[in-house]
Structure formats: C-alpha cells, structure tokens
Amino acid sequence: MSVGAKTRNISAAVVAELKLTVPQKFEVHLEDQENPHNVTAEQVGAYTKTEMDNKLAECVKLTDIYVDAENYLCINTERISDGQD
C-alpha cells in the first residue's frame, strides 16, 4: 500500500445493505424519465432530424456528396458559400 493511502474497513452489515439498496437504486434510475432520459430535441431546443435535413439541404446538394477512392464520404465544397455573400 502506498504512503498516505486511505483504507476503510467495511462491515459485513454494510456490504449486505449495499447489496440490497444498489439494485433498487439502479431500478429507480432506469425508470427515471427526467433529463437526460427520454429527452426530445424539442425539450432542449435542438433541431429535429427533418429540420436539420432541411438546413443541410440549403448548403449541400446530393450531387456535392461523393465517395472517394479510399471509401471516405466527401463533400465538394467549391460551391458552398461561407455565409458571407
């Protein structure tokens, strides 16, 4: 044991209590429907898939997307503006 390391003697009763309470607390956690469980895009103000698809469609046309010789998905950016024009 390293110098300054702290040790703790846990009694059998404490271990037994933990074995009973940890699974119960885990079940409560799994049933929790509050943030971040089952949070929707609307609840956090994020774009939905449709909204995001529409935003991307404004910038990238399907003809701008291609797969290169190394099988990487690429976007032809020559036509895409930087938002300054």
Stockholm file with secondary structure:
# STOCKHOLM 1.0

chainA/1-85         MSVGAKTRNISAAVVAELKLTVPQKFEVHLEDQENPHNVTAEQVGAYTKTEMDNKLAECVKLTDIYVDAENYLCINTERISDGQD
#=GR chainA/1-85 SS CCTTCCCCCCCHHHHHHHHHHHHHHHHHHHHCCSTTTTCCHHHHTCCCHHHHHHHHHHHCCGGGEEECTTSCEEECCSSCCCSCC
#=GC SS_cons        CCTTCCCCCCCHHHHHHHHHHHHHHHHHHHHCCSTTTTCCHHHHTCCCHHHHHHHHHHHCCGGGEEECTTSCEEECCSSCCCSCC
//
